[in-house]
């Protein structure tokens, strides 16, 4: 998820986060000796959960949105054939059935997958969800304007040449619906993890013919336990119960609250102050990681028992556009990797409590991680001499100017300024292009609008495999004009060939080891600068319960599907 990272909760979770060591254990709070609040307690039924946010979600339409924060929101209102397990599951990395009765049945050497739908499935208006609606919703991923989210459907499922979604091209013949309960997918080639693909957010079913153009920009058609009650873009989202959702069909979502209220557009400092005070409905509130400037205040006795810490599973990095001069020269990109003061970026992120320095693409929590550092420097402060030598070899000893795209948030701007100062030491003049958070990922994912570099991040779409990291970010054949996750626009024949080879391996454990080796091979080309893996420190309201993170969901922190209130009468 993703899935680019987004900053939706408070100042913001720029990483999807897992509890502890991604073991799906309960949330831990406080410090030794503190009477810690048990945030994993089972919530009561009823009440309204409050979510305090700095910015709006990217899109309500799951064919368009594909980032940690909004993916979490989608789990409340939408369902798919499969879905990541909830955070309290025995294996929170698992993919489990959702609309389907079980996981898929492969045939034809793994090129055909069949699923059977459960009984009793319906949209919010009572219309039954059949295989036809599932097929229609999935086929929206091919629409060139709407389908800018998750790329897996288009990358994995076979489709006729030039197919452009149901509104332009009609029926997608490579997905069959022999009856109302059966759906059959024909793939381009075997893909052992296809069960995870049909759990992507853009696999959401919709009534046939719905959702054309901008129809789902301000409204939705829910299939999950909640439906949209009100939406004021940039300000407020209210969810209420969907009476057509049958809990007997859903083993993932507990849906304890009666309602959810997302208050957006709040200043990060205001969010922190409200959480610290915990007055009124803010006792029922959750938000993103607190600001670095607030950390010292959490040592006070009245706050210690409410501090919730989660470790990160996403890599924050700076992409380098390999199609732009002089970044098309690998020596220039390598020089930038040497020159960036990652310790300064870590400090800008909030210090060691909020970030761990990264030297690889894959974080340690993703299967396949390999530990290496191709561009070392003392204290991770940058090797200026090594960088200058490479620039001289590339004929750029006098430096050059470049434009860095960043989000309009204080923390991200501090990170960018640290990079700006780092590269100034080797004669590179970095100009900052600040983009509104709600449109950031669409902008940098549109090739015609992309500049030289961008600070962004990547989370695993399913944590059991590095296949959700390397291919989306560095596989040349899937570069698109819009919704392009390969921000470096790397299209290297050797890398492409190796991705094809590892992706075809049926032994996933062996494949993950190969992904780790490929991580290092990619970084020799320096298409990105890994910066850090962000941790999170939360301060939930004292009345909130059911706080877990699902590493498999890569949703941006607390997994909403289990959240509720300790005492519903306090809502």
C-alpha positions in Angstrom: 0.0 0.0 0.0 1.0 0.9 -1.7 1.0 1.8 -2.7 2.6 5.2 -2.2 2.6 6.5 1.3 0.2 9.3 2.2 0.0 11.7 5.1 -3.6 11.4 6.2 -3.6 10.9 9.9 -2.4 13.9 11.7 1.0 15.3 10.5 1.0 12.0 9.4 1.8 8.6 8.9 4.2 8.4 6.1 4.5 4.7 6.7 2.3 1.8 7.1 3.2 0.4 10.5 3.3 -2.9 12.3 3.2 -3.6 15.9 6.3 -4.8 17.7 8.4 -6.8 15.2 5.5 -7.2 12.8 4.1 -10.1 14.8 0.6 -8.9 15.0 0.8 -8.6 18.7 -1.2 -6.2 20.8 -0.4 -2.5 21.0 2.1 -1.6 23.7 1.9 1.6 25.6 3.7 3.5 28.3 7.0 2.6 29.8 8.3 0.2 32.4 6.5 0.9 35.7 3.6 2.8 34.0 0.1 1.6 34.4 -0.3 1.2 30.6 -3.7 1.5 29.0 -4.6 -1.8 27.3 -5.4 -0.6 23.8 -6.0 -4.2 22.6 -9.1 -4.6 24.8 -12.2 -5.7 22.9 -14.4 -2.6 22.2 -18.0 -2.3 23.2 -20.7 -2.0 20.5 -21.8 1.5 19.6 -20.5 5.1 19.7 -18.5 7.2 17.3 -14.8 6.9 16.7 -13.1 10.2 15.9 -10.1 10.4 13.5 -8.2 13.7 13.5 -6.4 14.4 10.2 -4.2 17.0 8.7 -5.4 16.4 5.1 -8.1 14.7 3.1 -7.8 11.2 1.6 -6.5 11.0 -2.0 -9.7 9.4 -3.4 -12.9 7.7 -2.3 -12.7 5.7 -5.5 -10.6 2.6 -4.9 -9.7 2.4 -8.6 -7.9 5.7 -8.2 -6.6 5.7 -4.6 -3.7 3.5 -3.6 -1.9 4.7 -0.5 -1.5 3.7 3.1 -4.0 6.0 4.7 -6.9 5.7 2.2 -6.4 1.9 1.9 -7.2 1.8 5.7 -10.3 3.8 5.1 -11.4 1.5 2.2 -11.4 -1.5 4.6 -14.4 0.1 6.4 -16.6 0.7 3.3 -15.4 -1.8 0.7 -14.8 -5.5 0.4 -12.8 -7.7 -2.1 -12.5 -11.4 -2.9 -9.7 -11.7 -0.4 -8.2 -9.2 2.1 -5.3 -8.9 4.5 -5.9 -10.6 7.8 -6.8 -8.3 10.7 -4.1 -7.3 13.1 -5.1 -9.6 15.9 -4.9 -12.7 13.6 -2.5 -15.5 14.4 -0.7 -14.6 11.2 -1.4 -10.9 10.4 0.7 -11.3 7.3 -1.8 -13.7 5.8 -4.3 -13.1 3.0 -7.7 -14.4 4.0 -11.1 -14.9 2.2 -13.5 -11.9 2.2 -16.2 -12.0 -0.4 -15.0 -15.4 -1.5 -15.7 -18.6 0.4 -12.0 -19.5 0.4 -8.7 -18.7 -1.3 -8.5 -19.3 -5.1 -8.1 -22.6 -6.9 -5.3 -22.4 -9.5 -5.3 -24.6 -12.6 -3.6 -24.6 -16.0 -0.2 -24.5 -14.4 -1.2 -21.5 -12.3 -2.4 -19.3 -15.2 -6.1 -19.7 -14.3 -7.6 -19.0 -10.8 -11.2 -19.7 -9.7 -13.1 -18.2 -6.8 -16.6 -18.8 -5.4 -18.6 -16.1 -3.7 -20.4 -16.3 -0.4 -24.1 -16.2 0.0 -25.8 -13.1 1.4 -23.5 -10.4 -0.1 -25.1 -7.1 -1.0 -24.3 -3.4 -1.7 -25.7 -0.7 0.5 -28.9 -0.4 -1.5 -29.6 -4.1 -1.1 -28.5 -5.1 -4.7 -26.9 -8.5 -4.6 -23.2 -8.7 -5.2 -22.7 -11.4 -7.8 -19.7 -12.5 -9.9 -20.8 -10.0 -12.6 -20.4 -7.0 -10.2 -17.0 -8.3 -9.0 -15.9 -8.6 -12.6 -17.2 -5.1 -13.5 -15.5 -3.5 -10.5 -12.1 -5.1 -11.3 -12.3 -4.2 -15.0 -12.4 -0.5 -14.0 -8.6 -0.9 -13.3 -8.0 -0.7 -17.1 -9.6 2.6 -17.6 -6.8 5.1 -18.5 -8.3 8.0 -16.5 -9.8 6.1 -13.5 -7.5 3.1 -13.1 -4.5 5.0 -11.7 -4.3 3.0 -8.5 -2.9 -0.4 -7.8 -1.2 -1.8 -11.0 -1.4 -5.5 -10.2 -4.6 -6.3 -12.1 -3.2 -4.8 -15.3 0.2 -6.4 -14.7 -1.0 -9.9 -13.9 -4.4 -10.5 -15.5 -4.5 -11.1 -19.2 -6.5 -8.6 -21.3 -7.0 -8.0 -25.0 -4.6 -5.6 -26.7 -5.9 -2.0 -26.2 -8.5 -2.9 -23.6 -9.4 0.4 -21.9 -11.9 -0.6 -19.2 -15.7 -1.3 -19.2 -16.8 2.2 -20.1 -14.7 2.4 -23.3 -14.1 -1.2 -24.3 -17.0 -3.1 -22.7 -16.7 -6.7 -21.4 -13.3 -8.1 -20.4 -13.2 -11.6 -21.9 -10.3 -12.8 -19.8 -12.4 -12.7 -16.6 -15.3 -15.3 -16.9 -18.4 -15.5 -14.8 -20.0 -18.9 -15.6 -22.6 -18.4 -12.9 -23.6 -15.8 -10.2 -21.2 -17.3 -7.6 -18.2 -18.2 -9.7 -15.5 -16.0 -11.2 -12.5 -17.2 -13.2 -9.4 -15.2 -14.0 -7.0 -15.9 -16.8 -3.5 -14.6 -16.2 -0.6 -13.5 -18.5 1.6 -16.1 -16.8 1.6 -18.0 -13.5 1.6 -15.8 -10.4 1.7 -17.8 -7.2 0.5 -14.9 -5.0 -2.6 -14.2 -7.0 -4.7 -14.5 -3.8 -3.0 -11.2 -2.7 -3.7 -9.6 -6.0 -7.5 -10.0 -5.8 -7.3 -8.4 -2.3 -6.0 -5.1 -3.8 -8.4 -2.2 -3.2 -9.2 -1.7 -6.9 -10.7 -5.2 -7.0 -13.7 -3.8 -5.2 -17.1 -4.8 -6.8 -19.5 -2.2 -8.1 -22.9 -2.4 -9.8 -22.5 -2.7 -13.6 -22.4 0.7 -15.3 -21.7 2.7 -12.2 -18.7 4.8 -11.4 -18.0 6.4 -14.8 -16.0 9.6 -15.0 -15.9 11.4 -11.7 -19.0 9.6 -10.2 -17.1 8.3 -7.2 -15.2 11.5 -6.4 -17.7 12.6 -3.8 -19.9 9.5 -3.3 -19.4 5.8 -3.0 -21.4 2.5 -3.2 -20.5 0.6 -0.1 -20.1 -3.2 0.3 -18.5 -3.1 3.7 -20.0 -2.5 7.2 -20.2 1.3 6.8 -21.6 3.7 4.2 -20.9 7.4 3.5 -23.3 9.6 5.5 -21.6 13.0 4.7 -18.5 14.2 2.9 -17.2 17.8 2.8 -13.9 17.6 0.8 -10.9 18.6 2.9 -13.0 19.0 6.0 -15.2 16.1 7.1 -16.2 12.5 6.3 -18.9 10.8 8.3 -19.6 7.1 8.1 -22.7 5.3 9.4 -23.7 1.7 9.6 -24.5 -0.1 6.3 -27.6 -2.2 7.2 -27.2 -4.4 4.2 -23.8 -5.6 5.4 -24.2 -9.1 6.9 -21.7 -9.7 9.7 -22.1 -13.5 9.2 -20.3 -13.1 5.9 -17.4 -11.2 7.3 -14.7 -12.7 9.5 -12.4 -9.7 9.3 -14.3 -6.6 10.3 -15.8 -6.4 13.8 -17.6 -3.1 13.0 -18.1 -2.3 16.7 -18.7 1.5 16.4 -22.0 2.8 15.1 -20.2 5.6 13.3 -16.9 7.1 12.3 -16.1 10.8 12.0 -12.9 12.0 10.1 -12.1 15.6 10.8 -9.6 16.9 8.2 -7.7 20.0 7.5 -6.4 20.4 11.1 -3.1 21.9 11.9 -0.7 19.2 13.2 0.1 21.2 16.3 -3.7 21.5 17.0 -4.1 17.7 16.7 -1.3 17.1 19.2 -2.8 19.6 21.7 -6.2 18.0 21.4 -4.8 14.6 22.0 -2.8 15.7 24.9 -5.9 17.3 26.5 -8.1 14.3 25.7 -11.3 16.3 26.5 -14.8 15.5 25.3 -15.0 13.5 22.1 -11.2 13.6 21.8 -11.2 10.8 24.4 -12.5 8.7 21.5 -10.0 9.9 19.0 -7.1 8.5 17.1 -4.6 10.3 14.8 -1.3 9.8 13.2 2.2 9.9 14.7 2.8 12.9 16.9 5.2 15.6 16.0 8.8 15.4 17.1 8.4 18.7 19.1 5.7 17.0 21.2 7.9 13.9 22.1 9.5 15.4 25.3 6.0 16.2 26.7 5.1 12.6 26.6 7.4 11.9 29.5 5.0 13.5 31.9 3.2 11.0 34.1 -0.3 11.8 32.8 0.7 10.8 29.3 3.1 7.9 29.7 0.4 5.3 30.0 -1.2 6.4 26.7 1.8 6.3 24.5 1.6 3.7 21.8 4.6 2.8 19.7 4.6 1.0 16.4 7.5 0.0 14.2 7.6 0.8 10.5 7.5 -1.5 7.4 7.8 1.2 4.7 10.8 2.8 3.1 10.9 6.6 2.7 13.1 7.5 -0.3 14.0 10.1 -2.8 13.4 9.0 -6.4 15.7 10.2 -9.2 14.2 10.6 -12.6 16.5 8.7 -14.9 15.1 10.3 -18.0 16.1 13.8 -17.0 19.6 15.2 -17.7 22.0 14.9 -15.9 20.3 12.3 -13.8 20.4 9.9 -16.8 24.1 9.4 -15.9 24.4 6.7 -13.3 27.5 8.4 -11.9 25.5 11.5 -11.1 22.9 9.4 -9.3 25.6 7.6 -7.4 27.1 10.9 -6.4 23.8 12.0 -5.0 23.5 8.8 -3.0 27.0 9.4 -1.5 26.3 13.1 -0.8 22.9 12.9 1.1 23.3 13.4 4.8 20.9 10.7 6.0 21.5 11.6 9.6 20.3 15.1 8.9 17.2 13.7 7.2 16.6 11.4 10.2 16.8 14.4 12.5 14.3 16.3 10.3 12.0 13.3 10.5 12.0 13.5 14.3 15.2 11.8 15.3 15.9 8.2 16.3 12.6 7.8 18.1 10.7 8.4 14.8 13.0 7.0 12.1 15.7 4.4 11.4 18.2 5.2 8.6 17.8 3.1 5.5 20.5 1.9 3.1 18.4 -0.6 1.2 15.2 -0.6 -0.8 13.6 -3.4 1.3 13.0 -2.6 5.0 14.1 -5.3 7.5 10.5 -6.3 8.1 9.8 -7.4 4.5 10.7 -11.0 3.6 13.8 -11.0 1.3 15.6 -8.0 3.0 19.4 -8.1 2.5 21.6 -6.0 4.6 24.1 -3.9 2.6 25.3 -0.3 2.1 26.7 0.6 -1.4 27.2 4.3 -0.5 28.6 4.3 3.1 29.8 7.3 5.0 30.8 7.9 8.7 27.7 8.4 10.7 25.6 8.4 7.6 26.4 12.1 7.1 27.5 11.7 3.5 30.8 11.2 1.7 31.4 14.5 0.0 34.7 13.6 -1.6 33.4 10.4 -3.1 30.4 12.3 -4.5 32.6 15.1 -6.0 34.9 12.5 -7.7 31.9 10.9 -9.4 30.5 14.3 -10.5 33.9 15.1 -12.0 34.0 11.8 -13.9 30.5 12.7 -15.3 31.7 16.1 -16.3 29.6 17.9 -13.7 32.3 19.1 -11.3 30.6 22.6 -11.4 27.3 21.1 -10.2 23.9 21.7 -11.6 20.3 22.6 -10.6 17.5 20.2 -10.0 13.8 20.4 -8.9 12.7 18.2 -5.9 8.9 17.6 -5.5 7.7 17.5 -1.9 4.4 17.5 0.0 3.1 20.6 1.6 3.8 19.5 5.2 6.3 20.8 7.7 8.1 17.5 8.3 8.5 16.8 4.6 9.8 20.3 4.0 12.3 19.8 6.8 13.4 16.5 5.1 13.8 18.3 1.8 15.8 21.1 3.3 18.2 18.6 4.8 18.7 17.1 1.3 19.0 20.6 -0.1 21.8 21.4 2.3 23.5 18.1 1.7 23.7 18.5 -2.1 24.7 22.1 -1.8 28.1 20.8 -0.6 28.8 19.2 -4.0 27.4 22.1 -6.1 23.9 20.9 -6.7 21.3 23.6 -6.3 18.0 21.9 -5.2 14.8 23.9 -5.8 11.8 22.7 -3.9 8.5 22.3 -5.6 5.8 22.1 -2.9 2.6 20.1 -3.9 -0.6 19.8 -1.9 -0.8 16.5 0.0 -4.1 15.4 -1.4 -2.9 15.6 -5.0 0.7 14.8 -4.4 0.8 11.1 -5.5 -1.3 11.7 -8.6 1.0 14.6 -9.6 4.3 12.8 -9.2 2.8 9.7 -10.8 2.0 11.6 -13.9 5.1 11.6 -16.1 4.3 14.9 -17.8 4.2 16.6 -14.4 7.1 14.9 -12.7 10.3 16.8 -12.1 13.9 15.6 -11.4 13.3 14.0 -8.0 10.6 13.4 -5.4 10.5 12.4 -1.7 8.0 9.6 -1.3 7.8 6.2 0.2 6.7 2.6 -0.4 5.0 0.0 1.7 4.6 -3.7 0.9 1.1 -4.5 -0.6 1.4 -7.8 1.2 4.3 -8.2 3.7 5.1 -11.8 3.0 6.9 -11.0 -0.3 9.4 -8.5 -1.7 7.5 -8.9 -5.0 5.4 -5.9 -4.0 8.5 -3.7 -3.7 10.9 -4.3 -6.5 8.7 -4.8 -9.5 6.3 -1.8 -9.0 9.2 0.6 -8.5 11.7 -0.6 -11.1 10.1 -2.7 -13.8 10.3 -0.8 -17.1 7.6 -2.5 -19.2 4.9 -1.3 -16.8 5.8 2.4 -16.9 2.6 4.4 -17.6 1.8 8.0 -18.3 -0.5 8.3 -15.3 -0.5 6.4 -12.0 3.1 5.4 -12.5 4.8 4.0 -9.4 8.2 3.7 -11.2 9.1 7.3 -10.4 12.7 6.8 -11.4 11.4 5.6 -14.8 14.1 3.0 -14.7 13.8 0.7 -17.7 17.0 -1.4 -17.6 17.0 -4.6 -19.7 19.0 -6.6 -17.1 16.8 -5.5 -14.2 13.6 -6.2 -16.3 14.9 -9.7 -17.2 15.7 -10.5 -13.6 12.4 -9.3 -12.3 10.7 -11.6 -14.8 12.8 -14.5 -13.7 12.3 -14.1 -10.0 8.6 -13.3 -10.4 8.1 -16.7 -12.2 9.6 -18.7 -9.3 7.1 -20.9 -7.5 9.3 -21.4 -4.4 8.5 -18.1 -2.6 11.2 -18.5 0.0 13.8 -18.9 -2.6 12.3 -16.1 -4.6 12.5 -13.7 -1.6 16.2 -14.4 -1.3 16.6 -13.5 -5.0 14.6 -10.3 -4.5 17.1 -9.3 -1.8 20.0 -9.8 -4.2 18.1 -7.9 -6.9 17.6 -5.0 -4.4 21.4 -4.6 -4.3 21.6 -4.9 -8.1 19.1 -2.1 -8.6 20.9 0.1 -6.1 24.1 -0.1 -8.1 22.1 1.9 -10.7 21.1 4.4 -7.9 17.6 5.2 -9.2 16.6 6.2 -5.7 18.2 7.3 -2.4 16.8 5.2 0.5 16.4 7.6 3.4 14.7 6.0 6.4 12.0 3.7 7.8 9.7 5.8 9.9 8.5 4.6 13.2 5.3 5.9 14.9 4.4 7.3 18.3 0.7 7.7 18.9 -1.3 9.2 21.7 -4.8 7.6 21.3 -7.7 8.8 23.3 -8.2 7.0 26.6 -11.6 5.5 25.6 -10.3 3.9 22.4 -9.8 0.1 22.1 -9.0 -2.5 19.6 -5.8 -1.0 18.4 -3.8 -3.4 16.2 -1.8 -3.0 13.0 -2.0 -5.5 10.2 1.3 -5.7 8.4 -0.4 -7.5 5.5 -2.7 -4.6 5.0 0.0 -2.0 4.8 -2.7 0.5 5.7 -0.8 3.3 7.4 -0.8 2.4 11.0 -3.7 1.3 13.2 -5.9 -1.2 11.4 -9.4 0.4 11.4 -11.3 -2.9 11.1 -10.8 -3.7 14.8 -11.1 -0.3 16.4 -13.9 0.8 18.7 -14.6 2.4 22.0 -14.1 1.0 25.5 -17.3 2.7 26.7 -19.8 3.5 23.9 -21.8 5.8 26.3 -18.9 8.3 26.3 -19.3 8.9 22.6 
